[in-house]
Amino acid sequence: MRKNVTPSSVIYDPLPPVDPVLLEKLMQHIKGIPPKPPAPADKPAVLSADHEGDFYSILIHERPWPEKEYGWMFDNWYEDVDHLYGCLQTGGNHWVAYHVDLKKEKIDCYDPIFGEVKPETPSKKKFSFRRRSKRYTPQNTQIGDCGVYSLKFVECLALGVSFDGINDKNIQGLRMKMAAEIFDEEGNYVMSSWLPN
């Protein structure tokens, strides 16, 4: 257990298996997505992150929320909000998790592939930056799973539970569980609005 974290009184397992009903709904939806047409023969297929930018502009723009208890926060930082958790894309294809403690003015970075990105810290910063070592951060030895690791790190940090059990053996199951749960929240509406007509 991490220092200075009050654990939740509710028993929480960050590593449960995916609900088979949710997984089946997700798989049925995926099967219904038409395949992407191949690139023309005279143009090589180019992988880019442009579609990710579109995703974020659709997801993040301010809009009315369907339920009043959820929505945009207008709380005062340092008074109502003193901790921030998130994921950050670094180097174009690598994800790390971070925890910002506003009151202590420090940032902890949790990198699932230690050594992938070197920290660059200007000498005079308001916040101190600390990169958590391999001892505190489960390491990802397979390529392509750092985003799932980072999301699980954020979940565990926010709930005050340890990272115990997050590893390469179960990361694919955790990926499927996250996808199924996200889709179940409102996947039919959101996903269908992104598909071409």
URZIPE-V198559 format. One record per backbone hydrogen bond with DSSP energy under -1.0 kcal/mol. CO is the residue of the C=O (numbers start at 1). NH is the residue of the N-H. If there is no record, write none. Layout:
BEGIN
co=(CO CO)
nh=(NH NH)
END
This chain:
BEGIN
co=(19 20 21 22 23 24 25 26 27 30 40 49 50 51 52 53 54 55 56 67 76 76 81 82 84 86 88 90 94 96 97 98 99 100 101 105 106 107 108 109 110 112 113 128 130 133 133 145 146 147 148 149 150 151 152 153 154 155 156 156 159 163 170 171 172 173 174 175 176 177 178 179 180 181 182 183 186 187 188 189 191 191)
nh=(23 24 25 26 27 28 29 30 31 33 43 53 54 55 56 57 58 59 60 70 80 81 78 102 100 98 96 94 90 88 110 86 108 84 106 128 101 130 99 132 97 140 116 107 109 136 137 149 150 151 152 153 154 155 156 157 158 159 160 161 8 166 174 175 176 177 178 179 180 181 182 183 184 185 186 187 190 191 192 193 194 195)
END
